[in-house]
């Protein structure tokens, strides 16, 4: 896991601003099957919101429509830089039981995100690099 985070991180990151609604968050989380959305102002990371943040509110779908992201987003967010090693990212994720860490530059501008899925996929493809479709039965 000596590769750099930049080689595995997702760079096409869906973001929102503090002025978006939780209704918009909910729609994106469900539509794109993701669990975390970085919150930015311009390109600068200012927070993070997750499916857990939405769930623990226990509100109805209608109530989310008028609630703002800025009112519940987490503002103390652990970050990493793209030139750190993948092993360090895995350690941060495991140590703190995070599922995602935003990747920022020196100005705290968001450049990507690394998730537990990204690391699992990386390790899986390293172990099984060939096309495994030939081993999947047709009736699965």
N, C-alpha and C positions, 0 to 999 in steps of 0.2 A: 504494500500500500504506500509505496514511495512516489507514486504518480502525483501530479499536482491536482488540486481541486478543480482547476479550470478544465481539465480533460474529461471530467465526469459531470460537472454541474449542469443544471438546466439554465440556458441563457435567455430563452424566450419566455420570460416570466410574466404571468398575469399579475398586474398590480392595480391597486385602487388608491384613493385619497381619503383623508379623514372626513371629507364631506360626502362621500358615497353613503348609501343606506345599507343597513344589514339585510334588507330584502335583496339588494344587488349582490351582496356577499353570498347569501344563501343560494341564489340562482347560479352563480359561477361555481361554487363548490359542488353543487349537484350536477350541473351540466358537464363540467370538465373533470369530475371525479378526482378532485384534489382536496387537500385538507388545510392548506395554509396559503394566505395571500399577504405578501408584503405591502405595507402602506407607505406611499411616497408623497413627497411634496416636491414637484419638479422631478429630479432624479434621485433626490436624497431620501434615504430610508428614515422614516420617522416612527414606524411601528410595525406590528404584525397582528393578524387576526386569524383565528383557526376555527375549524368546525367545532372544537370543544368550547371555544368562547361563545359561540352561538347557542350550542346545546345547553350549556349550564344556565343560560338565562331563563329557559323554560317558558318562553313567550310564544304566542301564536304567530302564524305566518303574517297575518294582518298587522300585528304590532311591530314586526321587523321593518315594515315598509317605511315607517317614520323615524326609526332610530338611526343615529349616525355612527359610522365606524369610529370616528374620533372619540366617542363617548365610552367605548369599551375596549378599544385596541390595546394591546400590550406595548408599552413604550420602552421598557428596558429589555432590549433584544440582544442576545448574543449574536455576534457576527464573526465572520472569518474573511480572509483575503484569498484571492484566486491562486496565489503562488504558495499557499500552504499545502502540506502533504495530505493526501487522502486519509492516511492513518490518523492524523490529527483531527480531521473532521469526524471520523468514526468514533474516536475517543470522546469528543465533545457530545456527540449524539447519544452515546451509551452512558456516559458519566452523568449527564443531566436529564436523561430520558426524553430528549427532544426528538422530534421526527423531522425537523427541518431547520436549517441554519441559512440565513441570507448571506450572500457573498457581496462585499462592498469594496470600493477602492479607498484610497487615502482620504478622499473628501466625503466619505460615507455615501457615495452614489452607488445605487444598487446595480450590480453587474451580473448577478445570477442567484441561484439558490441550490443548495444540496440537500437531498432528503435521504431517509433510510432506504427508500426504494432505489434511488440512484446508485447507492453503494451496493445494495443487494444485486441489482442488475449487472453492475460492473464485475462483481465477484463471480456471478453465475456465468457470464460470457467468457470470463477468463478460464473458468473450469471446463466449460462446454462450448468451445468456439465454433464448432461446425454446426451446420444446419441439422437440427434434430427432428425435423418434420417426418423424415422417413421412419422414425420410431413410434410415431403417434398413430394408433389404430384409427382406421377410417370411421369407426362408429363412436368415437369419443366426442 
